């Protein structure tokens, strides 16, 4: 009954083991130059979490708002023909909520760089 699931599990475990052993065999030992995180092996001058200015965080949140909008609009575009006017109204309600969020971000200064 569950032979297909057991076979897939076995193939997955064997595949992971093969890839792991292949990596262990072919991996290059890390040196001081290749193990440093960035800037061609130069010593870092600052902590990794302190590199970004605080003004990037609101811009990131605005980007995520538009990204989530696209996440919902693609499946909506597929089913809008069969759902009709109801789907169009629902999408405009969603876009209205997003517009309110963008207006709030604009008022709070999230879109200003200076």
Secondary structure, 3 states (H helix, E strand, C coil): CCHHHHHHHHHHHHHHHHHHHHHHHHCCCCCHHHHCCCHHHCCCCCCHHHCCCCHHHHHHHHHHHHHHHHHHHHHHHHHHHHHCHHHHHHHHHHHHHHHHHHHHHHHHCCCCCC
